[in-house]
Every structure is written in structure tokens, then in C-alpha cells.
């Protein structure tokens, strides 16, 4: 989705404006997007929630298509075909980045986004060069997402540590009889979950992880929905 991410600075972006996001074509090739823990309940009724590896660590993702470059939830007019839109999509064209060599977070923007304009929209900075309300709103929203993202990463790491994540290998025939394979992602192995030592299982419960796990497992039935949408 992001083509050229750069820090938002007064020197570089004074005079720049943001247009309302009125199309989701920027995400039409995103077949996997990351999810945070507090999205699981809403997302599970629409998207299969799976786990993939990012820089060697497991992360939860919403599966939006059945192959690379396919997002079945963006229609030909750029509209989103579901009532819940993942937070990572809603934050576009903004994202948080880190200052090189530090842990400091900074607000960044996709400089090649069609929603960044020289002439129309809401200014990023006022006439005095101060950040506009849209900058503060985007930063606050993304900092909150980052906090939940860090908690979500700990959840996924714990699943991996306990050996609960195994490759998801599904084969489903669509309405035309074509065999659709789901590969390259992982899911919680329910058998292994039920065989956990009592101490490990209780630890998951105390940390609030069981609800997330069951939301994930229930969401896998949405894979059949993707198959139907593809035909």
C-alpha cells in the first residue's frame, strides 16, 4: 500500500494538504493486512484471521484474498465490501516510523499517495508552520494503535513459544469445482491447545489470550466466504 514513506516535517510538507480518503484502490492488491488484538472480535465475523511471519516473528493478519495481489474486499469502484475496515487500512496515508538509531516514534506519510495535494484538502501545517489538527489526530490515533500492536506481538510470540502455531493447509473447491489452496500462513492447532499443560493453559486464560485464540479459530470459517467471493 505504501509506496514512499517519509517523515512529516514542516520543512518538507508546509503547504501540503490532505484530501478525504474516498476510495480504497490503494489497498486493492493487499491480500494480507496486520491486525491488532482489539480488532479480533469485529474482524472474525468477516475475515479469516491467520498468522504470518514478519522479520522472523509471527504476527496476526486478516486474509483479504486467496492469492498474492488479490483483495476481494475492494470492488471495481474502489469501495470496501464489508462493514468493518481493518485499522491499518483506515490509518492510510499515515504511519508511524522510528528515528534511525533510536526508539523514538515519528509520524510519516506516503508521499506518493493520491490523497496528498498541493492545492486541495486540509492543510498539514497552518500559516505559522504549526502542525494542524489533522496531524495531532493522526499521531494520537497511531500511537494508540502502536500500543495495542506491541501487546498483540507479545500474544503472538507466546503462541509461537508454546508451539501452538502450525502451517494452515486447506483445500476447498469453489462453486465451479476448482480446487483453492490456502498456503503460506499458520493457525493455532486446536489439538495442541487442548493438550497444553494446565499451567500453560491457565496462564493464557489469565492474560486474556483465550478469547483471542477462539476468535481466530472461529474466523477460519470465513475462508469459505473468500472462495465464494472469488467466483
N, C-alpha and C positions, 0 to 999 in steps of 0.2 A: 504493500500500500504506500509506504513512504519511499519517495524517490531521492530526495536530497534534504536530509535533516540538518539544520543549523541552529545554533543558539539564537534566541530572540534578544536582540540588543538595540539600544537607541541609535547607535552609530549606523547600523545596517538596516533597521526597519522603521525609522522615523518616516512618516509619510505613507507607510503601507497600511492597507485596510483588509478586514476580513469580511467576506460575503457569507450569508447564511448557507449552511450545508443543505442543499435542496436535491441532491442526487447521491446515490451510493455507488456510482460507477467506479469510483476509486478503489472499491473493495471487490469488484466483480471477479477477480482472479484469486481471491483469498479463500482457500478451501479449508484452512485451519486458522483459528484465531484464539489467542490465550484467554482464559477465564480466571477470575478470582473467586475465592471461596464463597463470598456473599452473593454471587450470581447463580450458584448451583441450582437453587430451588426453582427460580424462574426459567433458567436455561434448560433444565432437564425435561420440561414438557414440550420442548421444540427441537433441540439439538442433541445429537449423541455427544456425551462428554467423554473424552478419551485422554490418554496421557501420551505425550511425546517427549523426546529428548531435545533439550536446548542447552548448548555448551556443556554437554555431558550430564546434565541434571534433568530429571523428569519434571514436567510441568503439565497442568491440565489445559485442555483445549476444547473448543467447540468445533465439531466436524461440520463444515458447511457444504461439502461436496464429496464426491466419491473418487475423485482423481485430482492430481495436481492441476492448478489453474482453473478450477471449476468452483464457483459459488452459486449454489442453486437458489439462494435467498435474494439475489438481486435480479429483478426482472428486466425486460428489454428497455423499459423506460427509466431504469435506474432506481426504482422503488424497492424498499425492503419488504420481503414477503413474510413477515412474522411480526407479532405484536411486541416481542422483546428483542432489542438490539444489543449485542454484547458491548460492554463498556469500552473496550479497545477500539471499536468502530465509532462509538459516539464521541470519543475524545479527538478524533481527527479534525484539523491537521496538526494538533498539538501533541507533544510527547515530552516526557522528562528524559534528560540525559545527565551524564556525570562529567564534571570538570576533570580533564585529564590529570591523572596522578593524585586525585583527591576523591573523597566520598561525597562531595557537595553536589546537590542536585540543581539542575538549571532547566528552565523552560526552553524547549526547542520547537521548531515548526518545520513542516515540509515546505521548503522554499519553492518547489515546483508545483505546489497544489493549485488547482484551478480556483480555489476559494481565497487565495491571496491576491489582492488587487492594488493597483496604484491609484485608482480613480473612484471606486465604489465600495460601500460597506462601512463597517465600524472601524475607526482608527485604532491601531495598536498603541499609539502614544498621542498624548494631547499636544497642544501648541507649545507648551513649555518643556516638552520632552519627557513628561512623566508617564508611567505606564497607565493605560486606560483600564476601566473596569473589566473589560473582556480579558485582559492579561491576568489580573488578580483572580478572576473567576476560574480561568483555565488552570492557573498554578495551584489554587486551592483544591480543585477537583482532582488533579493529577497527583498531588501529594497524598490525598486520601486514598486514591487507587494504589499508590505505591505502598502504603502501609498495609493494605489488605493483600497486596501481591506478595509481600515478604512473609506474611503469615501463611499464605497459600503455598509458597515454596517450601516452607517447613513441613506442612502437611504432606506434600508430595515426596519429600525426602524421607519422611517416616515410613510411608508406604513402601518405598524402594528398600529402605533398610530392613524392613520386616519380610522382604521377599514376596510381597503381595502383587506386584505388577508383572504381568506376563503378556507376551505378544497377543494381540487380538487378531484372530484368523477366522474370518467369517466369509461364507459364500452364500449369496442369496440370488435367486432367479427373479428377474423383473417380470412385468406383465407380458413382455414379448418373448420370455423364455431365455433371455440372455443371462449368463452367469456373471454376477457382480462380486468381485473380491474386495474385502477390506484388509489392507495390509499396512505395515509401517507404523502402527500405533499400538499402544498397550492398554490393558484394562485390569481392574482388580480381579484376581482369581478368587471366586467366592468359596471354593473348596478350601483353599489355603487360609482364607479369612476365618472360616468356621473351625479350622484345625489349630488356630493360634493358641499358645498357652494362655491360661486365664489371665495372667498378669499383663501380658501384652494387649489382650482384648480389652481389659478394663482400663488400661492406660489410654487406648484410643477413645473409649467412651468418655473418660474424664476430660479429654482435650477437645471434645465436641466433634471428633472426626467421623464417628459412625454415621451421623446424618448425611455428611458429605459423601461418604462411601456409598450409602444406599441410594442417594440421589443420582450418583454416577451410574450405578448398576441399572437402575430403572430407566435412565436415559438411553441406554444402549438399544432399547426397542425402537428409538427414533431412526435407527439406521434404515429400517424398512420404509419409513417416510421418505428418506432421501432417495431410495430406489424408485419409489412411486413418482417423486418429483422429477427424476431424471428422464422418465419415459415421456 
